[in-house]
Amino acid sequence: MNDATLPAFRRGYRLQWEPTQESHVILYPEGMAKLNESATAILQLVDGTRSVSALIAELDARFPDAGGVAEDVKAFLVQAAEQKWIIFREPA
């Protein structure tokens, strides 16, 4: 993964608000995973067209008091890929 990489949800995986859980979740064929607010903020921007650097720029603008979110976002995206929620595509 680099700053130009395009994160995208894997086929069959999606982000959704789950009223019974009172949180956003990742739904996938084998079940679901409940997300915290930080994970939700990142994954709401994952659409397969925005680069890692664009996600970071958006989140930095949205949360200026955080003092920069780049390392946390990159670490989370790696974890999300390890969980098989997302894949990384190289830009065309």
GITA-V189040 format. One record per pair of residues at least 12 apart in sequence whose C-alpha atoms are under 8 Angstrom apart, sorted by the first residue. I is the first residue (numbers start at 1). J is the second residue. Records with the same first field share a line. If there is no record, write none. Layout:
I=J, J
This chain:
1=88
2=52
3=51, 52, 53
4=51, 52, 53, 90, 91
5=51, 52, 88, 89, 90, 91
6=48, 49, 50, 51, 52, 88, 89, 90, 91
7=46, 47, 48, 49, 50, 51, 52, 77, 86, 87, 88, 89
8=46, 47, 48, 49, 86, 87, 88, 89
9=46, 47, 48, 85, 86, 87
10=84, 85, 86, 87
12=27, 28, 29
13=26, 27, 28, 29, 85
14=26, 27, 28
15=27, 43, 44
21=34
23=35, 36
24=36, 40
26=85
39=76
41=59
42=55, 59, 73
48=89
52=74
56=69, 70, 73
